């Protein structure tokens, strides 16, 4: 499998990153081990997680994902074969948030212990400003990335590992009405996509998927991979069928017409010029 360079770090990763946010949440330990085994056996090597995964789930305190990955690393002996990316910054408990030196130093030791390793390949800030809601920050990134940040990333050879490339499952075609929101644990995150723009994108994905005999998820990921500025999207799977579907995206080459159709469908509505 052709690997992609992670900026100027010298690290090379597969064109798809396994999203570990589901591990220890909607994916139990045996299934998680099976998914990670299959992912690595297929030639992929990048696994994404964070200290806070999955603190949002009832009864969880955070660290569940890293803990599961750590057990898998110990059992499989695959530490030298994979690239582990984790994050810090979101609140883990009283006094455990932000990006101060003290917090980072404590958090990295906690992550290393949970991961049962003595090094982390890629350590990232999970949020720029712990006092600002994550949704607000992500919204700002989404609004300004293509116009301002994408050209900068390409010019300066900064790697972009984008998450939510499937919009919490919306771009798989699973959620096409409010009634569908009960189909999965992420339904609560999908409601915001049930609008004219969202349905227009799904319709374009339907059309391209039919032309290429592919699934909507594969087309959505291949669409990301076709962007020169994106190194690898992060996508989660909760069973082997989903994982095999996602991994098939790296073999899908979209033609120019399909990419144009998807770009046009996803283009934000033009903002009316203000009166002078």
C-alpha positions in Angstrom: 0.0 0.0 0.0 1.3 3.5 -0.9 1.9 5.5 2.3 1.6 9.3 2.5 4.1 11.5 4.2 3.0 13.2 7.4 4.2 16.7 6.7 8.0 16.9 7.1 8.1 14.6 10.1 9.5 11.6 8.3 6.5 9.5 9.4 4.5 7.8 6.6 0.9 6.8 7.2 -1.7 4.8 5.3 -4.3 6.9 3.3 -7.0 6.0 5.8 -6.7 6.4 9.6 -8.7 4.2 11.9 -10.9 6.4 14.1 -10.5 5.1 17.7 -13.3 7.2 19.2 -15.6 4.2 19.0 -13.2 1.9 20.9 -14.4 1.3 24.4 -17.7 3.1 23.6 -19.8 1.4 20.9 -17.1 -1.2 20.3 -16.2 -3.6 23.0 -12.7 -5.0 23.6 -13.0 -8.3 21.6 -14.5 -6.5 18.6 -12.0 -3.7 18.9 -9.1 -6.2 18.8 -10.7 -7.9 15.7 -11.1 -4.6 13.9 -7.5 -3.4 14.7 -6.1 -6.8 13.7 -8.0 -6.7 10.3 -7.0 -3.0 9.7 -3.3 -3.7 10.2 -3.4 -7.0 8.3 -4.8 -5.2 5.3 -1.7 -2.9 5.2 -3.0 0.1 7.1 -1.0 1.5 9.9 -2.5 4.7 11.4 -4.7 4.7 14.5 -6.3 7.9 15.9 -7.4 8.3 19.5 -7.5 10.9 22.3 -7.3 11.0 26.0 -10.9 12.2 26.3 -12.5 9.3 24.3 -15.1 8.3 25.4 -15.8 10.6 28.4 -19.2 11.6 26.9 -20.7 8.2 27.4 -22.6 7.5 30.6 -20.4 6.0 33.2 -17.2 6.7 31.3 -14.4 8.9 32.6 -12.2 9.2 29.4 -9.2 7.1 28.5 -11.3 4.1 27.4 -10.1 4.2 23.8 -6.4 4.5 24.7 -6.8 1.7 27.2 -8.2 -0.7 24.7 -5.6 0.3 22.1 -2.9 -0.3 24.8 -4.2 -3.8 25.5 -4.2 -4.5 21.8 -0.7 -3.2 21.3 0.5 -5.5 24.2 -1.3 -8.5 22.9 -0.5 -8.1 19.2 3.1 -7.0 19.5 2.4 -4.5 16.6 3.7 -1.3 18.3 6.5 -0.9 15.8 4.2 -1.5 12.9 1.6 1.2 13.6 1.5 5.0 14.0 -0.4 6.0 17.1 -1.9 9.5 17.1 -3.5 10.9 20.3 -4.6 14.3 21.6 -4.8 16.5 24.7 -6.7 19.6 25.6 -10.3 18.8 26.3 -11.4 18.5 29.9 -10.8 15.2 31.5 -11.9 16.2 35.0 -11.4 18.9 37.6 -8.3 20.8 36.8 -7.5 18.5 33.9 -8.0 20.6 30.8 -6.3 23.1 28.5 -2.8 23.2 26.9 -0.6 24.5 29.7 2.9 22.9 30.0 1.9 21.2 33.3 -1.3 19.8 31.8 0.4 18.5 28.7 3.2 16.9 30.7 0.8 15.1 33.0 -1.6 14.2 30.2 1.1 12.6 28.0 2.3 10.4 30.9 -1.3 9.3 31.5 -1.7 8.5 27.8 1.5 6.6 27.6 0.4 4.5 30.6 -3.0 3.7 29.0 -1.4 2.9 25.7 1.3 0.8 27.3 4.0 2.3 25.2 7.0 4.6 25.8 6.4 6.9 22.8 3.6 8.5 20.9 4.1 9.0 17.2 1.8 12.0 16.8 0.7 14.1 19.8 -1.9 16.8 19.0 -3.8 19.7 20.6 -7.4 18.6 20.6 -8.7 22.2 20.8 -7.1 25.6 20.5 -9.1 27.2 23.3 -10.5 25.1 26.1 -12.8 28.0 27.0 -14.5 27.9 23.6 -17.1 25.1 22.8 -15.5 22.5 20.5 -18.5 22.8 18.1 -17.9 26.5 17.7 -14.2 25.9 16.9 -15.0 23.1 14.4 -17.6 25.3 12.8 -15.0 28.1 12.3 -12.6 25.6 10.8 -15.2 24.3 8.4 -16.2 27.8 7.2 -12.6 29.0 6.6 -10.5 25.9 5.7 -11.0 25.7 1.9 -10.6 29.4 1.3 -7.8 30.2 3.7 -6.1 27.3 5.4 -6.0 24.7 2.6 -3.7 26.8 0.3 -1.5 27.5 3.3 -1.3 23.8 4.2 -0.4 22.9 0.6 2.2 25.6 0.3 3.9 24.9 3.6 3.6 21.1 3.3 1.5 20.8 6.4 -0.3 17.5 6.7 -4.1 17.5 7.2 -5.7 14.5 8.9 -9.4 15.3 8.8 -11.9 13.8 11.0 -15.7 13.4 10.6 -15.1 12.9 6.8 -18.4 10.9 6.9 -20.2 13.6 9.0 -20.9 11.1 11.8 -22.4 8.7 9.3 -24.6 11.1 7.4 -22.5 10.8 4.2 -23.0 7.0 4.2 -26.7 7.6 3.4 -27.8 6.0 6.6 -29.7 9.1 7.8 -32.1 10.6 5.3 -34.9 11.8 7.6 -35.4 12.7 11.3 -36.9 9.3 11.8 -33.5 7.8 10.9 -31.7 9.6 13.7 -32.6 6.7 16.1 -30.6 4.2 13.9 -27.3 4.8 15.7 -25.5 6.3 18.7 -24.4 9.2 16.6 -27.8 10.2 15.4 -27.8 13.1 17.8 -24.8 14.6 16.0 -26.4 14.2 12.5 -29.5 16.3 12.9 -27.6 19.5 11.9 -26.9 18.0 8.4 -30.6 17.4 7.6 -31.0 20.4 5.4 -31.1 21.4 1.8 -27.3 21.4 1.4 -26.9 18.1 3.2 -29.5 16.4 1.1 -27.9 17.8 -2.1 -24.6 16.3 -1.1 -26.1 12.9 -0.4 -27.9 13.0 -3.8 -24.6 13.7 -5.5 -23.0 10.8 -3.6 -25.8 8.5 -4.7 -25.2 9.5 -8.3 -21.4 9.0 -8.1 -21.7 5.8 -6.1 -24.0 4.3 -8.8 -21.6 5.3 -11.6 -18.6 3.7 -9.8 -20.4 0.7 -8.3 -19.3 1.8 -4.9 -20.9 2.7 -1.6 -21.6 6.3 -0.5 -19.0 5.9 2.3 -16.3 4.9 -0.2 -17.1 7.8 -2.5 -17.0 10.3 0.4 -13.6 9.1 1.5 -12.2 8.9 -2.0 -13.4 12.4 -2.5 -11.4 13.5 0.5 -8.3 11.5 -0.7 -8.5 13.3 -4.1 -7.8 16.6 -2.4 -4.0 17.4 -2.6 -4.1 19.0 0.8 -5.5 16.0 2.7 -3.1 13.3 3.9 -5.6 10.9 5.3 -9.1 11.0 6.6 -10.1 9.4 9.9 -13.0 7.1 9.8 -14.5 4.8 12.4 -16.0 1.3 12.1 -17.9 -0.7 14.6 -17.9 -4.1 12.7 -15.8 -5.9 10.1 -18.3 -5.2 7.3 -18.1 -1.4 7.9 -14.3 -1.6 8.1 -14.0 -3.5 4.8 -16.2 -1.0 3.2 -14.1 1.9 4.4 -10.8 0.3 3.5 -12.2 -0.2 -0.1 -12.2 3.6 -0.5 -8.4 3.7 -1.0 -8.8 1.7 -4.2 -11.5 4.0 -5.7 -10.2 6.6 -8.1 -12.8 9.3 -8.9 -12.9 10.9 -12.3 -12.8 14.7 -12.7 -16.5 14.9 -13.5 -17.5 13.1 -10.3 -15.2 15.3 -8.2 -16.7 18.4 -9.8 -20.2 17.2 -9.1 -19.4 16.6 -5.5 -17.6 19.9 -5.1 -20.5 21.8 -6.6 -23.1 20.0 -4.4 -21.1 20.8 -1.3 -20.3 24.4 -2.1 -21.6 26.7 0.6 -24.4 29.1 -0.4 -23.1 32.4 -1.5 -23.3 35.2 1.0 -25.2 38.2 -0.3 -23.1 41.2 -0.8 -23.7 43.9 1.8 -25.3 47.1 0.5 -22.9 50.0 0.3 
